[in-house]
Amino acid sequence: MDTKMKELIAIGASVTANCVPCLKFHFAKAQEAGASEDEVREAVRVGRMVRKGAAGKWDEEAKSVLGQQTHSKSVNAGTSCEDI
Protein backbone atom coordinates (compact mmCIF):
# COMPACT_ATOMS: atom_id res chain seq x y z
CA MET A 1 0.00 0.00 0.00
CA ASP A 2 1.45 3.37 -0.91
CA THR A 3 1.70 6.43 1.33
CA LYS A 4 -1.17 8.26 -0.37
CA MET A 5 -3.56 5.36 0.23
CA LYS A 6 -2.47 5.05 3.87
CA GLU A 7 -3.10 8.75 4.43
CA LEU A 8 -6.52 8.58 2.78
CA ILE A 9 -7.42 5.69 5.07
CA ALA A 10 -6.14 7.71 8.03
CA ILE A 11 -8.37 10.61 6.97
CA GLY A 12 -11.41 8.34 6.98
CA ALA A 13 -10.40 6.91 10.35
CA SER A 14 -9.89 10.42 11.74
CA VAL A 15 -13.41 11.40 10.70
CA THR A 16 -14.82 8.20 12.20
CA ALA A 17 -12.98 8.86 15.47
CA ASN A 18 -13.99 12.55 15.56
CA CYS A 19 -10.30 13.45 15.91
CA VAL A 20 -9.71 16.97 14.56
CA PRO A 21 -5.92 16.99 15.17
CA CYS A 22 -5.65 13.62 13.41
CA LEU A 23 -7.68 14.88 10.45
CA LYS A 24 -5.52 18.01 10.08
CA PHE A 25 -2.30 15.98 10.29
CA HIS A 26 -3.35 13.31 7.82
CA PHE A 27 -4.93 15.83 5.45
CA ALA A 28 -1.57 17.61 5.16
CA LYS A 29 0.26 14.28 4.72
CA ALA A 30 -2.22 13.16 2.05
CA GLN A 31 -1.69 16.39 0.13
CA GLU A 32 2.08 15.88 0.36
CA ALA A 33 1.60 12.36 -1.00
CA GLY A 34 -0.34 13.67 -4.00
CA ALA A 35 -3.94 13.00 -2.99
CA SER A 36 -6.48 14.93 -5.03
CA GLU A 37 -9.30 16.99 -3.56
CA ASP A 38 -11.78 14.38 -4.83
CA GLU A 39 -9.86 11.55 -3.15
CA VAL A 40 -9.85 13.43 0.16
CA ARG A 41 -13.58 14.12 -0.14
CA GLU A 42 -14.22 10.42 -0.77
CA ALA A 43 -12.13 9.44 2.27
CA VAL A 44 -14.16 11.86 4.41
CA ARG A 45 -17.42 10.50 2.97
CA VAL A 46 -16.43 6.93 3.81
CA GLY A 47 -15.39 7.96 7.33
CA ARG A 48 -18.77 9.62 7.84
CA MET A 49 -20.58 6.48 6.65
CA VAL A 50 -18.62 4.31 9.08
CA ARG A 51 -19.21 6.76 11.95
CA LYS A 52 -22.93 6.90 11.17
CA GLY A 53 -23.20 3.10 11.07
CA ALA A 54 -21.30 2.71 14.32
CA ALA A 55 -23.38 5.40 16.04
CA GLY A 56 -26.57 3.68 14.91
CA LYS A 57 -25.44 0.39 16.38
CA TRP A 58 -24.46 2.07 19.66
CA ASP A 59 -27.90 3.71 19.79
CA GLU A 60 -29.53 0.29 19.34
CA GLU A 61 -27.34 -1.19 22.08
CA ALA A 62 -28.14 1.67 24.46
CA LYS A 63 -31.86 1.19 23.88
CA SER A 64 -31.46 -2.53 24.52
CA VAL A 65 -29.53 -2.00 27.74
CA LEU A 66 -31.91 0.66 28.98
CA GLY A 67 -34.88 -1.53 28.14
CA GLN A 68 -33.42 -4.44 30.14
CA GLN A 69 -32.35 -2.55 33.22
CA THR A 70 -33.75 0.16 35.40
CA HIS A 71 -31.80 1.71 38.18
CA SER A 72 -32.90 4.10 40.84
CA LYS A 73 -29.63 5.99 41.14
CA SER A 74 -29.41 9.22 39.24
CA VAL A 75 -26.21 9.87 37.36
CA ASN A 76 -24.33 13.03 38.20
CA ALA A 77 -20.97 14.47 37.18
CA GLY A 78 -19.14 12.75 40.03
CA THR A 79 -20.53 9.28 39.37
CA SER A 80 -18.38 6.72 37.61
CA CYS A 81 -19.69 3.84 35.56
CA GLU A 82 -18.89 1.48 38.43
CA ASP A 83 -21.10 3.50 40.77
CA ILE A 84 -24.22 3.17 38.67
N, C-alpha and C positions, 0 to 999 in steps of 0.2 A: 504494500500500500504506500503510495507516495505521500509527501508532506501535505500537499494541498488537500487530499482526501481526508487525511487525519484531522486537519484543522477544520474542515467542513463538518466532520462528525463531532468535533469538540464544540463547534458553534451550536449544533442541534442539542447536544448534551447540556450546554450552558443554559439554553432556553428552557429545557425540560427541568433543570435544577433551580431555575430562577436566580442564577448567579450572574449579576451584572459585571463584577470584575472579571469573571471568567469569559463572558461574552466579549467584552472590550479587548481582552488579551488575545483571544483566539481569532477575533475579527481582524485585528492588525496582522497576526501571523498568517491568516488565510490570504489577505491581500498581498503580503510579501511573497507568498507561494504561488501567486498568480490566479487566485480564485476570482471569477467574474462576479459582478453584482447579482446576476441571475442565480448563480450557484449559491451565493450567500443567502439570498432570499429563499431558495428552496430548502437550504439547511435549517433556516429559522422556521419555515412552514412545517417541516417534519418534526422539529423539536416541539412546536406548539401542539401538533397532533398527538404526540406521545404524552405530553403533559396533560392534555385534555382527557385522554383515555385513562391515564393513571389516576387523575383526580376523580373521574367518574367512578372508578372501581373503589377508591377510598370512600367516596360518598356512600356507595352501596354497603360497604363494610361497616361504616359508622351507623347507618340505619339499622343494620342487622344487629350490631352489638347493643345499640340503644333499645331496640325492640325486645331483646332477650333479658336485659338487666335493668333494674331500676335501683337507684341508690338514694338514700335520704340526705346524704351529705351534699352541701352546696360547694361548688368549686370556687376558690378565690385565688388571688395572685400568689399567696404563700403556700398553696397546696401542691404537693408533688403528685405524680401519677400513682405512687405507692400508697399515698394517703387516701385515695378515693375509694 
